[in-house]
């Protein structure tokens, strides 16, 4: 997968696992993913994302079923105060295209 995360993914109400790791996804994480009330796992790792994980997603840890939230938030362009695991981003900057 390449490009930004579609905001429409937040409409997948029955989704329980969202693993979009190890792609070439770029841009910011849309707050609409906070609508995924049944999701228990979200993995954003190893992409070209930047910005802050929206509070709406962090709120799923207390209001929903979310137990596992992973992102490239260790020494990178993604900030996440609620992630259960932060890894180091492999690309030099957010939005970087890789060959």
Phi and psi in radians as a Rosetta constraint file:
Dihedral C 1 N 2 CA 2 C 2 CIRCULARHARMONIC -2.335 0.35
Dihedral N 2 CA 2 C 2 N 3 CIRCULARHARMONIC 2.888 0.35
Dihedral C 2 N 3 CA 3 C 3 CIRCULARHARMONIC 1.492 0.35
Dihedral N 3 CA 3 C 3 N 4 CIRCULARHARMONIC -2.977 0.35
Dihedral C 3 N 4 CA 4 C 4 CIRCULARHARMONIC -1.339 0.35
Dihedral N 4 CA 4 C 4 N 5 CIRCULARHARMONIC 2.832 0.35
Dihedral C 4 N 5 CA 5 C 5 CIRCULARHARMONIC -1.307 0.35
Dihedral N 5 CA 5 C 5 N 6 CIRCULARHARMONIC 2.164 0.35
Dihedral C 5 N 6 CA 6 C 6 CIRCULARHARMONIC -1.129 0.35
Dihedral N 6 CA 6 C 6 N 7 CIRCULARHARMONIC 2.336 0.35
Dihedral C 6 N 7 CA 7 C 7 CIRCULARHARMONIC -1.094 0.35
Dihedral N 7 CA 7 C 7 N 8 CIRCULARHARMONIC -0.455 0.35
Dihedral C 7 N 8 CA 8 C 8 CIRCULARHARMONIC -1.101 0.35
Dihedral N 8 CA 8 C 8 N 9 CIRCULARHARMONIC -0.309 0.35
Dihedral C 8 N 9 CA 9 C 9 CIRCULARHARMONIC -1.042 0.35
Dihedral N 9 CA 9 C 9 N 10 CIRCULARHARMONIC -0.443 0.35
Dihedral C 9 N 10 CA 10 C 10 CIRCULARHARMONIC -1.165 0.35
Dihedral N 10 CA 10 C 10 N 11 CIRCULARHARMONIC -0.245 0.35
Dihedral C 10 N 11 CA 11 C 11 CIRCULARHARMONIC -1.516 0.35
Dihedral N 11 CA 11 C 11 N 12 CIRCULARHARMONIC -0.044 0.35
Dihedral C 11 N 12 CA 12 C 12 CIRCULARHARMONIC -1.462 0.35
Dihedral N 12 CA 12 C 12 N 13 CIRCULARHARMONIC 1.223 0.35
Dihedral C 12 N 13 CA 13 C 13 CIRCULARHARMONIC -1.018 0.35
Dihedral N 13 CA 13 C 13 N 14 CIRCULARHARMONIC -0.464 0.35
Dihedral C 13 N 14 CA 14 C 14 CIRCULARHARMONIC -1.602 0.35
Dihedral N 14 CA 14 C 14 N 15 CIRCULARHARMONIC -0.006 0.35
Dihedral C 14 N 15 CA 15 C 15 CIRCULARHARMONIC -1.118 0.35
Dihedral N 15 CA 15 C 15 N 16 CIRCULARHARMONIC 2.303 0.35
Dihedral C 15 N 16 CA 16 C 16 CIRCULARHARMONIC -1.935 0.35
Dihedral N 16 CA 16 C 16 N 17 CIRCULARHARMONIC -0.375 0.35
Dihedral C 16 N 17 CA 17 C 17 CIRCULARHARMONIC -2.397 0.35
Dihedral N 17 CA 17 C 17 N 18 CIRCULARHARMONIC 2.263 0.35
Dihedral C 17 N 18 CA 18 C 18 CIRCULARHARMONIC -2.165 0.35
Dihedral N 18 CA 18 C 18 N 19 CIRCULARHARMONIC 1.769 0.35
Dihedral C 18 N 19 CA 19 C 19 CIRCULARHARMONIC -2.043 0.35
Dihedral N 19 CA 19 C 19 N 20 CIRCULARHARMONIC 1.767 0.35
Dihedral C 19 N 20 CA 20 C 20 CIRCULARHARMONIC -2.059 0.35
Dihedral N 20 CA 20 C 20 N 21 CIRCULARHARMONIC 0.522 0.35
Dihedral C 20 N 21 CA 21 C 21 CIRCULARHARMONIC -1.319 0.35
Dihedral N 21 CA 21 C 21 N 22 CIRCULARHARMONIC 2.825 0.35
Dihedral C 21 N 22 CA 22 C 22 CIRCULARHARMONIC 1.052 0.35
Dihedral N 22 CA 22 C 22 N 23 CIRCULARHARMONIC 0.844 0.35
Dihedral C 22 N 23 CA 23 C 23 CIRCULARHARMONIC -2.251 0.35
Dihedral N 23 CA 23 C 23 N 24 CIRCULARHARMONIC -2.872 0.35
Dihedral C 23 N 24 CA 24 C 24 CIRCULARHARMONIC -2.093 0.35
Dihedral N 24 CA 24 C 24 N 25 CIRCULARHARMONIC 0.830 0.35
Dihedral C 24 N 25 CA 25 C 25 CIRCULARHARMONIC -1.391 0.35
Dihedral N 25 CA 25 C 25 N 26 CIRCULARHARMONIC 2.364 0.35
Dihedral C 25 N 26 CA 26 C 26 CIRCULARHARMONIC -2.237 0.35
Dihedral N 26 CA 26 C 26 N 27 CIRCULARHARMONIC 2.990 0.35
Dihedral C 26 N 27 CA 27 C 27 CIRCULARHARMONIC 1.572 0.35
Dihedral N 27 CA 27 C 27 N 28 CIRCULARHARMONIC -2.840 0.35
Dihedral C 27 N 28 CA 28 C 28 CIRCULARHARMONIC -1.664 0.35
Dihedral N 28 CA 28 C 28 N 29 CIRCULARHARMONIC 2.774 0.35
Dihedral C 28 N 29 CA 29 C 29 CIRCULARHARMONIC -1.426 0.35
Dihedral N 29 CA 29 C 29 N 30 CIRCULARHARMONIC 2.141 0.35
Dihedral C 29 N 30 CA 30 C 30 CIRCULARHARMONIC -1.249 0.35
Dihedral N 30 CA 30 C 30 N 31 CIRCULARHARMONIC 2.443 0.35
Dihedral C 30 N 31 CA 31 C 31 CIRCULARHARMONIC -1.154 0.35
Dihedral N 31 CA 31 C 31 N 32 CIRCULARHARMONIC -0.364 0.35
Dihedral C 31 N 32 CA 32 C 32 CIRCULARHARMONIC -1.038 0.35
Dihedral N 32 CA 32 C 32 N 33 CIRCULARHARMONIC -0.384 0.35
Dihedral C 32 N 33 CA 33 C 33 CIRCULARHARMONIC -1.150 0.35
Dihedral N 33 CA 33 C 33 N 34 CIRCULARHARMONIC -0.277 0.35
Dihedral C 33 N 34 CA 34 C 34 CIRCULARHARMONIC -1.195 0.35
Dihedral N 34 CA 34 C 34 N 35 CIRCULARHARMONIC -0.141 0.35
Dihedral C 34 N 35 CA 35 C 35 CIRCULARHARMONIC -1.433 0.35
Dihedral N 35 CA 35 C 35 N 36 CIRCULARHARMONIC -0.125 0.35
Dihedral C 35 N 36 CA 36 C 36 CIRCULARHARMONIC -1.402 0.35
Dihedral N 36 CA 36 C 36 N 37 CIRCULARHARMONIC 1.285 0.35
Dihedral C 36 N 37 CA 37 C 37 CIRCULARHARMONIC -1.131 0.35
Dihedral N 37 CA 37 C 37 N 38 CIRCULARHARMONIC -0.354 0.35
Dihedral C 37 N 38 CA 38 C 38 CIRCULARHARMONIC -1.747 0.35
Dihedral N 38 CA 38 C 38 N 39 CIRCULARHARMONIC -0.013 0.35
Dihedral C 38 N 39 CA 39 C 39 CIRCULARHARMONIC -1.316 0.35
Dihedral N 39 CA 39 C 39 N 40 CIRCULARHARMONIC 2.359 0.35
Dihedral C 39 N 40 CA 40 C 40 CIRCULARHARMONIC -1.930 0.35
Dihedral N 40 CA 40 C 40 N 41 CIRCULARHARMONIC -0.283 0.35
Dihedral C 40 N 41 CA 41 C 41 CIRCULARHARMONIC -2.396 0.35
Dihedral N 41 CA 41 C 41 N 42 CIRCULARHARMONIC 2.275 0.35
Dihedral C 41 N 42 CA 42 C 42 CIRCULARHARMONIC -2.300 0.35
Dihedral N 42 CA 42 C 42 N 43 CIRCULARHARMONIC 2.203 0.35
Dihedral C 42 N 43 CA 43 C 43 CIRCULARHARMONIC -2.223 0.35
Dihedral N 43 CA 43 C 43 N 44 CIRCULARHARMONIC 1.947 0.35
Dihedral C 43 N 44 CA 44 C 44 CIRCULARHARMONIC -1.806 0.35
Dihedral N 44 CA 44 C 44 N 45 CIRCULARHARMONIC 0.076 0.35
Dihedral C 44 N 45 CA 45 C 45 CIRCULARHARMONIC -1.069 0.35
Dihedral N 45 CA 45 C 45 N 46 CIRCULARHARMONIC 2.713 0.35
Dihedral C 45 N 46 CA 46 C 46 CIRCULARHARMONIC 0.979 0.35
Dihedral N 46 CA 46 C 46 N 47 CIRCULARHARMONIC 0.945 0.35
Dihedral C 46 N 47 CA 47 C 47 CIRCULARHARMONIC -2.312 0.35
Dihedral N 47 CA 47 C 47 N 48 CIRCULARHARMONIC -2.949 0.35
Dihedral C 47 N 48 CA 48 C 48 CIRCULARHARMONIC -1.987 0.35
Dihedral N 48 CA 48 C 48 N 49 CIRCULARHARMONIC 0.717 0.35
Dihedral C 48 N 49 CA 49 C 49 CIRCULARHARMONIC -1.408 0.35
Dihedral N 49 CA 49 C 49 N 50 CIRCULARHARMONIC 2.788 0.35
Dihedral C 49 N 50 CA 50 C 50 CIRCULARHARMONIC -2.573 0.35
Dihedral N 50 CA 50 C 50 N 51 CIRCULARHARMONIC 2.989 0.35
Dihedral C 50 N 51 CA 51 C 51 CIRCULARHARMONIC 1.659 0.35
Dihedral N 51 CA 51 C 51 N 52 CIRCULARHARMONIC -2.793 0.35
Dihedral C 51 N 52 CA 52 C 52 CIRCULARHARMONIC -1.942 0.35
Dihedral N 52 CA 52 C 52 N 53 CIRCULARHARMONIC 2.423 0.35
Dihedral C 52 N 53 CA 53 C 53 CIRCULARHARMONIC -1.101 0.35
Dihedral N 53 CA 53 C 53 N 54 CIRCULARHARMONIC 2.126 0.35
Dihedral C 53 N 54 CA 54 C 54 CIRCULARHARMONIC -1.021 0.35
Dihedral N 54 CA 54 C 54 N 55 CIRCULARHARMONIC 2.550 0.35
Dihedral C 54 N 55 CA 55 C 55 CIRCULARHARMONIC -1.023 0.35
Dihedral N 55 CA 55 C 55 N 56 CIRCULARHARMONIC -0.556 0.35
Dihedral C 55 N 56 CA 56 C 56 CIRCULARHARMONIC -1.036 0.35
Dihedral N 56 CA 56 C 56 N 57 CIRCULARHARMONIC -0.595 0.35
Dihedral C 56 N 57 CA 57 C 57 CIRCULARHARMONIC -1.318 0.35
Dihedral N 57 CA 57 C 57 N 58 CIRCULARHARMONIC -0.759 0.35
Dihedral C 57 N 58 CA 58 C 58 CIRCULARHARMONIC -1.029 0.35
Dihedral N 58 CA 58 C 58 N 59 CIRCULARHARMONIC -0.640 0.35
Dihedral C 58 N 59 CA 59 C 59 CIRCULARHARMONIC -1.116 0.35
Dihedral N 59 CA 59 C 59 N 60 CIRCULARHARMONIC -0.390 0.35
Dihedral C 59 N 60 CA 60 C 60 CIRCULARHARMONIC -1.117 0.35
Dihedral N 60 CA 60 C 60 N 61 CIRCULARHARMONIC -0.356 0.35
Dihedral C 60 N 61 CA 61 C 61 CIRCULARHARMONIC -1.231 0.35
Dihedral N 61 CA 61 C 61 N 62 CIRCULARHARMONIC -0.453 0.35
Dihedral C 61 N 62 CA 62 C 62 CIRCULARHARMONIC -1.851 0.35
Dihedral N 62 CA 62 C 62 N 63 CIRCULARHARMONIC -0.539 0.35
Dihedral C 62 N 63 CA 63 C 63 CIRCULARHARMONIC -1.751 0.35
Dihedral N 63 CA 63 C 63 N 64 CIRCULARHARMONIC -0.229 0.35
Dihedral C 63 N 64 CA 64 C 64 CIRCULARHARMONIC -2.202 0.35
Dihedral N 64 CA 64 C 64 N 65 CIRCULARHARMONIC -2.589 0.35
Dihedral C 64 N 65 CA 65 C 65 CIRCULARHARMONIC -1.820 0.35
Dihedral N 65 CA 65 C 65 N 66 CIRCULARHARMONIC -0.005 0.35
Dihedral C 65 N 66 CA 66 C 66 CIRCULARHARMONIC -1.056 0.35
Dihedral N 66 CA 66 C 66 N 67 CIRCULARHARMONIC 2.106 0.35
Dihedral C 66 N 67 CA 67 C 67 CIRCULARHARMONIC -2.052 0.35
Dihedral N 67 CA 67 C 67 N 68 CIRCULARHARMONIC -0.511 0.35
Dihedral C 67 N 68 CA 68 C 68 CIRCULARHARMONIC -2.187 0.35
Dihedral N 68 CA 68 C 68 N 69 CIRCULARHARMONIC 1.946 0.35
Dihedral C 68 N 69 CA 69 C 69 CIRCULARHARMONIC -2.233 0.35
Dihedral N 69 CA 69 C 69 N 70 CIRCULARHARMONIC 2.021 0.35
Dihedral C 69 N 70 CA 70 C 70 CIRCULARHARMONIC -2.167 0.35
Dihedral N 70 CA 70 C 70 N 71 CIRCULARHARMONIC 2.467 0.35
Dihedral C 70 N 71 CA 71 C 71 CIRCULARHARMONIC -2.694 0.35
Dihedral N 71 CA 71 C 71 N 72 CIRCULARHARMONIC 2.958 0.35
Dihedral C 71 N 72 CA 72 C 72 CIRCULARHARMONIC -1.456 0.35
Dihedral N 72 CA 72 C 72 N 73 CIRCULARHARMONIC 1.218 0.35
Dihedral C 72 N 73 CA 73 C 73 CIRCULARHARMONIC -1.968 0.35
Dihedral N 73 CA 73 C 73 N 74 CIRCULARHARMONIC 0.275 0.35
Dihedral C 73 N 74 CA 74 C 74 CIRCULARHARMONIC -1.882 0.35
Dihedral N 74 CA 74 C 74 N 75 CIRCULARHARMONIC 1.919 0.35
Dihedral C 74 N 75 CA 75 C 75 CIRCULARHARMONIC 1.006 0.35
Dihedral N 75 CA 75 C 75 N 76 CIRCULARHARMONIC 0.808 0.35
Dihedral C 75 N 76 CA 76 C 76 CIRCULARHARMONIC -2.509 0.35
Dihedral N 76 CA 76 C 76 N 77 CIRCULARHARMONIC -2.878 0.35
Dihedral C 76 N 77 CA 77 C 77 CIRCULARHARMONIC -1.589 0.35
Dihedral N 77 CA 77 C 77 N 78 CIRCULARHARMONIC 0.084 0.35
Dihedral C 77 N 78 CA 78 C 78 CIRCULARHARMONIC -1.873 0.35
Dihedral N 78 CA 78 C 78 N 79 CIRCULARHARMONIC 2.237 0.35
Dihedral C 78 N 79 CA 79 C 79 CIRCULARHARMONIC -1.857 0.35
Dihedral N 79 CA 79 C 79 N 80 CIRCULARHARMONIC 2.321 0.35
Dihedral C 79 N 80 CA 80 C 80 CIRCULARHARMONIC -2.615 0.35
Dihedral N 80 CA 80 C 80 N 81 CIRCULARHARMONIC 1.909 0.35
Dihedral C 80 N 81 CA 81 C 81 CIRCULARHARMONIC -1.473 0.35
Dihedral N 81 CA 81 C 81 N 82 CIRCULARHARMONIC -0.218 0.35
Dihedral C 81 N 82 CA 82 C 82 CIRCULARHARMONIC -2.032 0.35
Dihedral N 82 CA 82 C 82 N 83 CIRCULARHARMONIC 0.085 0.35
Dihedral C 82 N 83 CA 83 C 83 CIRCULARHARMONIC -1.202 0.35
Dihedral N 83 CA 83 C 83 N 84 CIRCULARHARMONIC 2.503 0.35
Dihedral C 83 N 84 CA 84 C 84 CIRCULARHARMONIC -1.465 0.35
Dihedral N 84 CA 84 C 84 N 85 CIRCULARHARMONIC -0.365 0.35
Dihedral C 84 N 85 CA 85 C 85 CIRCULARHARMONIC -2.587 0.35
Dihedral N 85 CA 85 C 85 N 86 CIRCULARHARMONIC 2.226 0.35
Dihedral C 85 N 86 CA 86 C 86 CIRCULARHARMONIC -1.986 0.35
Dihedral N 86 CA 86 C 86 N 87 CIRCULARHARMONIC 2.306 0.35
Dihedral C 86 N 87 CA 87 C 87 CIRCULARHARMONIC -2.093 0.35
Dihedral N 87 CA 87 C 87 N 88 CIRCULARHARMONIC 2.868 0.35
Dihedral C 87 N 88 CA 88 C 88 CIRCULARHARMONIC -1.406 0.35
Dihedral N 88 CA 88 C 88 N 89 CIRCULARHARMONIC 2.279 0.35
Dihedral C 88 N 89 CA 89 C 89 CIRCULARHARMONIC -1.166 0.35
Dihedral N 89 CA 89 C 89 N 90 CIRCULARHARMONIC 2.360 0.35
Dihedral C 89 N 90 CA 90 C 90 CIRCULARHARMONIC -1.527 0.35
Dihedral N 90 CA 90 C 90 N 91 CIRCULARHARMONIC -0.367 0.35
Dihedral C 90 N 91 CA 91 C 91 CIRCULARHARMONIC -1.565 0.35
Dihedral N 91 CA 91 C 91 N 92 CIRCULARHARMONIC 2.664 0.35
Dihedral C 91 N 92 CA 92 C 92 CIRCULARHARMONIC -1.203 0.35
Dihedral N 92 CA 92 C 92 N 93 CIRCULARHARMONIC -0.469 0.35
Dihedral C 92 N 93 CA 93 C 93 CIRCULARHARMONIC -2.752 0.35
Dihedral N 93 CA 93 C 93 N 94 CIRCULARHARMONIC 2.818 0.35
Dihedral C 93 N 94 CA 94 C 94 CIRCULARHARMONIC -1.167 0.35
Dihedral N 94 CA 94 C 94 N 95 CIRCULARHARMONIC 2.538 0.35
Dihedral C 94 N 95 CA 95 C 95 CIRCULARHARMONIC 1.402 0.35
Dihedral N 95 CA 95 C 95 N 96 CIRCULARHARMONIC 0.026 0.35
Dihedral C 95 N 96 CA 96 C 96 CIRCULARHARMONIC -1.172 0.35
Dihedral N 96 CA 96 C 96 N 97 CIRCULARHARMONIC 2.286 0.35
Dihedral C 96 N 97 CA 97 C 97 CIRCULARHARMONIC -1.503 0.35
Dihedral N 97 CA 97 C 97 N 98 CIRCULARHARMONIC 2.380 0.35
Dihedral C 97 N 98 CA 98 C 98 CIRCULARHARMONIC -1.971 0.35
Dihedral N 98 CA 98 C 98 N 99 CIRCULARHARMONIC 2.643 0.35
